[in-house]
Amino acid sequence: MLAIYNNLLSLIINDYDTPTLSKKEVLDITNTIYKKIQNNISICDFNIDTLKITNSVNDDIDDLLNNINKLDIKDEKEIERIDGINVNDIEVFYEISNRGLNDVTNRLRENILLNLQNITKSSIYLLDETYSTKWKQLKEQWTLTLTKIGIDYKYDDIKVSSMGGRGNHTDYVVSYLKDGEIILKKNVEFKFNASSINKLPQILQVFEGSLKFPKSYAEYYYDNYLDMYLSIDDKLYDIEVPSKEDYMKYVKGTKYECHNLFKKMKDNEETEKDNKFEIVDTSIKEYLKEYSTQCNLEILKEYLNKSQIDKTYVLWDTNTHQFNIDSCLYDPTLELQIVDTTHNSIIIEQGRIIFKLLLRWKNHKGILLPAYQISYKKKDE
């Protein structure tokens, strides 16, 4: 970017030979254009030599700023960008977004980490006047963390591949290579705004019917509480309810349009909300009171085997601006034991660790996707 800046400065000095233009004004004009290029150009196909400034200062600057995205810059290495990542996106690691934007910002963070190694010293991210310090800090911390994970191995390259999405239980596979050959692979899960997995609201989510209780909670809710929920809302009490078989198919999804029942329930959620929530809370409490001790622990172990064995958690702490490394101490050779039931959770222990299976509705309370949100804690922490 330095070459672009110097060319801009030279062009402005050469094209403005009026005695009224001070050195400070020339620098101010150059800095204004330069910052606009830094923050707005995404396609690097611009030939700086074709940029000409021939009229008044204000007219030319206005033209440049209004058309900045149309400029073609030919200095790809100096203004290198990654698709889908803007310079100011680094703020997602330094600011906590509101709950409604969690999914969007989490995907952006994961994309940044996936591409962070490809950001070179000459890229705009590390040269930007406003954001380069944060980009450098994140890149240094990420490199240091990947180095710590593979500290016991001798390698000469690291590759990070994405493994996110439904059905996968990890965000990345980190490969350590020696002379082009993979000598180590690590499953890495990224978590934001935490210092350890003890403090995470969940390390695993399982649809409640998957744990194979004698009767699923969704079926229990349909049989005993759904009509009660609908009856207290004038817009729902006479609505057509699907058969139990169809309901059990729909309720594990996330699309409210799958049936008019779910769409209307969501549209009218605010009506008698407190009473509706009380019904749902009661249904969870009564279900666990009756069935919690019959949780199929072998099936739970299968989920833990798939999701926790040989996984490394990398957690970004927004207070210290550092990554922490953690892992679940789950041992597939040891038994799990149900030790307690609360109004909404099943408490399971294994040695010095505790799993809390919180039964809750993931897509609006009492409407779609009842699931166990599984958190983890060490007894001595």
C-alpha positions as CSV (number, residue, x, y, z in Angstrom):
1,M,0.0,0.0,0.0
2,L,3.0,2.3,0.5
3,A,3.5,2.5,-3.3
4,I,-0.1,3.4,-3.9
5,Y,0.2,6.2,-1.3
6,N,3.4,7.6,-2.7
7,N,1.9,7.6,-6.3
8,L,-1.2,9.4,-5.0
9,L,0.9,12.0,-3.3
10,S,3.0,12.5,-6.4
11,L,0.0,12.8,-8.7
12,I,-1.7,15.3,-6.5
13,I,1.5,17.5,-6.1
14,N,2.1,17.4,-9.9
15,D,-1.5,18.1,-10.9
16,Y,-2.1,20.8,-8.4
17,D,0.4,23.6,-9.0
18,T,-1.8,26.4,-7.7
19,P,0.1,28.5,-5.1
20,T,-2.9,28.5,-2.7
21,L,-2.6,24.7,-2.1
22,S,-0.5,24.2,1.1
23,K,1.6,21.1,1.9
24,K,-0.9,20.2,4.6
25,E,-3.8,20.4,2.1
26,V,-2.0,18.1,-0.3
27,L,-1.4,15.6,2.5
28,D,-4.9,15.8,3.7
29,I,-6.2,15.1,0.2
30,T,-3.9,12.1,-0.2
31,N,-4.8,10.7,3.2
32,T,-8.5,11.0,2.4
33,I,-8.3,9.1,-0.9
34,Y,-5.9,6.5,0.6
35,K,-8.2,5.7,3.4
36,K,-11.2,5.3,1.1
37,I,-9.2,2.9,-1.1
38,Q,-8.2,0.9,2.0
39,N,-11.7,0.6,3.3
40,N,-13.7,0.2,0.1
41,I,-11.7,-1.5,-2.7
42,S,-12.3,-5.2,-2.8
43,I,-11.2,-6.0,-6.4
44,C,-7.6,-5.2,-6.9
45,D,-7.4,-4.3,-10.6
46,F,-6.5,-0.6,-10.6
47,N,-3.7,1.1,-12.5
48,I,-2.5,4.0,-10.4
49,D,-0.9,5.7,-13.4
50,T,-4.4,6.3,-15.0
51,L,-5.5,8.4,-12.0
52,K,-5.5,12.0,-13.1
53,I,-6.6,15.1,-11.1
54,T,-7.2,18.0,-13.4
55,N,-9.9,20.3,-12.1
56,S,-10.6,21.9,-8.8
57,V,-9.7,20.2,-5.5
58,N,-13.2,19.7,-4.3
59,D,-14.6,18.5,-7.6
60,D,-11.9,15.9,-8.1
61,I,-12.0,14.6,-4.6
62,D,-15.8,14.3,-4.8
63,D,-15.5,12.4,-8.1
64,L,-12.9,10.0,-6.7
65,L,-14.8,9.3,-3.5
66,N,-18.1,8.8,-5.3
67,N,-16.5,6.4,-7.8
68,I,-13.9,4.8,-5.5
69,N,-15.3,1.3,-6.0
70,K,-14.9,1.6,-9.8
71,L,-11.2,2.1,-9.6
72,D,-8.9,-0.6,-10.9
73,I,-5.8,-1.3,-8.8
74,K,-3.1,-3.5,-10.2
75,D,-1.2,-4.0,-7.0
76,E,-2.7,-7.3,-5.8
77,K,-0.1,-8.2,-3.2
78,E,-0.2,-4.8,-1.6
79,I,-4.0,-4.6,-1.3
80,E,-4.6,-8.3,-0.9
81,R,-8.1,-9.2,0.3
82,I,-10.0,-12.4,1.2
83,D,-13.5,-12.9,-0.1
84,G,-16.1,-12.2,2.4
85,I,-13.8,-10.5,4.9
86,N,-13.6,-6.8,5.3
87,V,-10.9,-4.9,7.1
88,N,-13.2,-3.7,9.9
89,D,-14.5,-7.3,10.4
90,I,-11.7,-7.8,13.0
91,E,-14.0,-6.1,15.5
92,V,-16.1,-9.2,15.8
93,F,-13.2,-10.6,18.0
94,Y,-13.2,-7.4,20.2
95,E,-16.9,-6.6,20.5
96,I,-19.7,-8.9,21.8
97,S,-22.6,-8.8,19.3
98,N,-26.3,-8.8,20.4
99,R,-27.9,-12.2,20.6
100,G,-29.8,-11.8,17.3
101,L,-26.5,-11.6,15.4
102,N,-24.7,-14.4,17.1
103,D,-24.9,-16.8,14.2
104,V,-23.7,-14.3,11.7
105,T,-20.8,-13.1,13.8
106,N,-19.8,-16.6,14.7
107,R,-19.6,-17.6,11.1
108,L,-17.5,-14.5,10.3
109,R,-15.1,-15.3,13.2
110,E,-14.7,-18.9,12.0
111,N,-14.1,-17.7,8.4
112,I,-11.4,-15.3,9.6
113,L,-9.6,-18.0,11.6
114,L,-9.8,-20.3,8.6
115,N,-8.0,-17.7,6.4
116,L,-5.8,-16.0,9.0
117,Q,-2.6,-17.9,8.0
118,N,-3.1,-16.6,4.4
119,I,-2.9,-13.0,5.4
120,T,0.6,-11.8,4.5
121,K,2.6,-8.8,5.7
122,S,1.7,-7.0,2.5
123,S,-2.1,-7.5,2.9
124,I,-4.4,-4.6,3.6
125,Y,-5.4,-6.1,6.9
126,L,-2.0,-5.7,8.4
127,L,-1.4,-2.3,6.8
128,D,-4.6,-0.6,7.6
129,E,-4.1,2.5,9.8
130,T,-7.2,1.8,12.0
131,Y,-7.4,-1.9,12.3
132,S,-3.9,-3.4,11.6
133,T,-3.0,-3.6,15.3
134,K,-5.9,-5.9,16.1
135,W,-5.3,-8.0,13.0
136,K,-1.7,-8.4,14.0
137,Q,-2.6,-9.4,17.5
138,L,-5.1,-12.0,16.4
139,K,-2.8,-13.5,13.8
140,E,0.1,-13.7,16.3
141,Q,-2.2,-15.3,19.0
142,W,-3.6,-17.8,16.4
143,T,-0.2,-18.8,15.2
144,L,1.1,-19.2,18.8
145,T,-2.0,-21.3,19.7
146,L,-1.5,-23.7,16.7
147,T,2.1,-24.0,17.6
148,K,1.2,-25.0,21.2
149,I,-1.2,-27.6,20.0
150,G,1.5,-29.3,17.9
151,I,4.4,-28.6,20.3
152,D,5.4,-32.3,20.6
153,Y,5.9,-32.7,16.9
154,K,8.5,-31.6,14.4
155,Y,6.8,-30.0,11.4
156,D,7.4,-27.3,8.8
157,D,3.9,-26.3,7.8
158,I,0.4,-26.1,9.2
159,K,-2.8,-26.3,7.2
160,V,-6.3,-25.4,8.6
161,S,-9.4,-26.9,7.0
162,S,-13.0,-26.2,7.7
163,M,-15.2,-29.0,9.1
164,G,-18.2,-26.9,10.3
165,G,-21.8,-27.7,9.5
166,R,-24.5,-30.0,10.5
167,G,-23.3,-33.5,11.3
168,N,-19.8,-32.4,12.1
169,H,-18.7,-32.0,15.7
170,T,-15.7,-29.8,15.1
171,D,-15.0,-26.5,13.3
172,Y,-11.5,-27.3,11.9
173,V,-9.0,-30.0,11.2
174,V,-5.5,-28.7,11.7
175,S,-2.9,-30.7,9.8
176,Y,0.8,-30.5,10.7
177,L,3.1,-31.4,7.8
178,K,6.7,-32.3,7.4
179,D,8.2,-32.2,3.9
180,G,4.7,-32.1,2.5
181,E,3.5,-35.2,4.4
182,I,0.8,-35.0,7.2
183,I,2.3,-36.2,10.5
184,L,-0.5,-35.0,12.8
185,K,-4.1,-34.1,12.6
186,K,-6.0,-32.3,15.3
187,N,-9.8,-31.6,15.6
188,V,-10.2,-28.0,16.8
189,E,-13.4,-26.4,18.1
190,F,-13.5,-22.6,18.3
191,K,-15.4,-20.8,21.1
192,F,-15.8,-17.1,21.6
193,N,-15.8,-15.1,24.8
194,A,-14.7,-17.8,27.2
195,S,-11.5,-18.8,29.0
196,S,-12.4,-22.5,29.6
197,I,-15.0,-25.0,28.5
198,N,-16.3,-25.0,32.1
199,K,-17.8,-21.6,31.4
200,L,-19.5,-22.5,28.1
201,P,-23.3,-22.9,28.1
202,Q,-22.9,-26.0,26.0
203,I,-20.3,-28.3,24.5
204,L,-22.8,-30.5,22.7
205,Q,-26.4,-30.3,21.7
206,V,-28.5,-33.5,21.1
207,F,-32.2,-33.6,19.9
208,E,-34.0,-35.0,22.9
209,G,-35.6,-37.9,21.1
210,S,-32.1,-39.1,20.1
211,L,-31.3,-40.3,23.7
212,K,-34.0,-42.9,23.4
213,F,-36.0,-42.5,26.6
214,P,-38.9,-44.9,27.0
215,K,-41.0,-41.9,25.9
216,S,-39.6,-38.8,24.2
217,Y,-40.3,-35.4,25.7
218,A,-41.8,-34.2,22.4
219,E,-44.3,-37.0,22.5
220,Y,-45.1,-36.4,26.2
221,Y,-45.6,-32.7,25.4
222,Y,-47.9,-33.5,22.5
223,D,-50.0,-35.9,24.7
224,N,-50.2,-33.8,27.8
225,Y,-49.5,-30.1,27.3
226,L,-49.8,-29.0,23.6
227,D,-53.6,-28.6,23.8
228,M,-53.2,-26.8,27.1
229,Y,-50.8,-24.3,25.5
230,L,-53.1,-23.7,22.5
231,S,-56.3,-23.4,24.6
232,I,-55.2,-20.2,26.4
233,D,-54.8,-18.3,23.1
234,D,-57.9,-17.3,21.2
235,K,-56.0,-17.4,17.9
236,L,-54.8,-20.9,18.5
237,Y,-57.4,-22.9,20.5
238,D,-59.2,-24.2,17.4
239,I,-56.2,-24.5,15.1
240,E,-55.7,-27.8,13.2
241,V,-53.1,-30.0,15.0
242,P,-51.2,-32.5,12.9
243,S,-51.2,-36.2,13.8
244,K,-48.7,-37.3,16.4
245,E,-46.7,-39.0,13.8
246,D,-46.5,-35.9,11.7
247,Y,-45.9,-33.7,14.7
248,M,-42.9,-35.8,15.7
249,K,-41.4,-35.3,12.2
250,Y,-41.9,-31.5,12.2
251,V,-41.0,-30.7,15.8
252,K,-37.3,-31.7,15.3
253,G,-36.9,-29.2,12.5
254,T,-36.3,-25.4,12.4
255,K,-38.8,-24.3,9.7
256,Y,-42.0,-22.8,11.1
257,E,-43.6,-23.0,7.7
258,C,-43.6,-26.8,7.8
259,H,-47.1,-26.7,9.2
260,N,-49.6,-23.9,9.9
261,L,-49.6,-24.9,13.6
262,F,-46.0,-23.9,14.1
263,K,-46.2,-20.8,12.1
264,K,-49.3,-19.6,14.0
265,M,-47.7,-20.5,17.4
266,K,-44.6,-18.4,16.5
267,D,-46.7,-15.5,15.1
268,N,-48.7,-15.4,18.4
269,E,-46.0,-16.2,20.8
270,E,-46.4,-12.9,22.7
271,T,-50.1,-13.6,23.5
272,E,-50.4,-14.9,27.0
273,K,-46.6,-15.4,26.9
274,D,-46.1,-15.9,30.7
275,N,-48.9,-18.4,30.9
276,K,-47.6,-20.3,27.9
277,F,-44.1,-20.4,29.3
278,E,-45.4,-21.6,32.6
279,I,-47.1,-24.6,30.8
280,V,-43.9,-25.4,29.0
281,D,-41.7,-25.2,32.1
282,T,-44.2,-27.5,33.9
283,S,-44.1,-30.0,31.1
284,I,-40.3,-30.2,31.3
285,K,-40.3,-30.5,35.1
286,E,-42.9,-33.3,35.1
287,Y,-41.3,-35.1,32.2
288,L,-37.9,-35.2,33.9
289,K,-39.5,-36.2,37.2
290,E,-40.9,-39.3,35.5
291,Y,-38.3,-40.2,33.0
292,S,-34.9,-38.7,33.9
293,T,-33.5,-41.9,35.6
294,Q,-34.2,-43.8,32.4
295,C,-31.8,-41.8,30.2
296,N,-30.0,-44.2,27.9
297,L,-26.4,-43.5,29.0
298,E,-24.9,-45.8,26.4
299,I,-26.3,-43.7,23.6
300,L,-25.1,-40.5,25.4
301,K,-21.7,-42.1,25.5
302,E,-21.9,-42.6,21.7
303,Y,-22.5,-38.9,21.3
304,L,-19.6,-38.0,23.6
305,N,-17.3,-40.4,21.8
306,K,-18.1,-38.8,18.5
307,S,-17.9,-35.2,19.7
308,Q,-15.3,-35.0,22.5
309,I,-12.6,-37.6,22.0
310,D,-9.4,-36.1,20.5
311,K,-10.9,-32.6,20.3
312,T,-9.0,-29.5,21.3
313,Y,-11.0,-26.4,22.2
314,V,-9.6,-23.0,21.3
315,L,-11.3,-20.2,23.2
316,W,-10.9,-16.5,22.6
317,D,-11.0,-14.5,25.8
318,T,-12.3,-11.0,25.1
319,N,-10.8,-9.8,28.4
320,T,-7.2,-10.8,27.8
321,H,-7.4,-10.9,23.9
322,Q,-5.7,-14.3,24.0
323,F,-6.6,-17.8,22.9
324,N,-6.9,-20.5,25.6
325,I,-6.5,-24.2,25.0
326,D,-8.8,-26.7,26.7
327,S,-10.2,-30.2,26.3
328,C,-13.0,-32.3,27.8
329,L,-11.8,-35.0,30.3
330,Y,-14.4,-37.4,29.3
331,D,-13.1,-41.0,29.4
332,P,-14.9,-43.6,27.2
333,T,-13.7,-46.4,29.4
334,L,-15.5,-45.1,32.5
335,E,-19.2,-45.4,33.3
336,L,-21.6,-42.4,33.5
337,Q,-23.9,-42.1,36.5
338,I,-27.1,-40.1,36.9
339,V,-26.8,-38.3,40.3
340,D,-29.5,-35.7,40.3
341,T,-32.5,-34.2,38.5
342,T,-33.6,-30.5,38.7
343,H,-36.7,-28.8,37.3
344,N,-35.1,-28.7,33.9
345,S,-31.9,-30.7,33.9
346,I,-30.3,-34.2,34.4
347,I,-27.0,-34.2,36.2
348,I,-24.5,-36.9,35.2
349,E,-21.1,-37.6,36.6
350,Q,-18.0,-39.4,35.5
351,G,-15.2,-39.3,38.0
352,R,-14.3,-35.7,38.6
353,I,-16.4,-34.2,35.8
354,I,-20.1,-33.3,35.5
355,F,-22.4,-33.2,32.5
356,K,-25.5,-31.1,32.8
357,L,-28.2,-32.0,30.3
358,L,-30.5,-29.0,30.2
359,L,-33.8,-29.8,28.4
360,R,-35.0,-26.7,26.5
361,W,-36.7,-25.6,23.2
362,K,-34.0,-24.3,20.8
363,N,-36.4,-22.6,18.4
364,H,-38.9,-20.6,20.5
365,K,-40.1,-22.1,23.7
366,G,-42.8,-24.8,23.3
367,I,-42.8,-24.5,19.5
368,L,-39.8,-26.3,17.7
369,L,-36.7,-28.3,18.4
370,P,-36.7,-29.6,22.0
371,A,-33.1,-30.6,22.8
372,Y,-30.6,-31.3,25.5
373,Q,-28.1,-28.6,25.8
374,I,-25.1,-30.4,27.4
375,S,-22.6,-28.4,29.4
376,Y,-19.4,-29.6,31.1
377,K,-17.7,-28.8,34.4
378,K,-14.9,-30.1,36.5
379,K,-15.8,-30.7,40.1
380,D,-12.8,-28.9,41.5
381,E,-13.3,-25.7,39.4
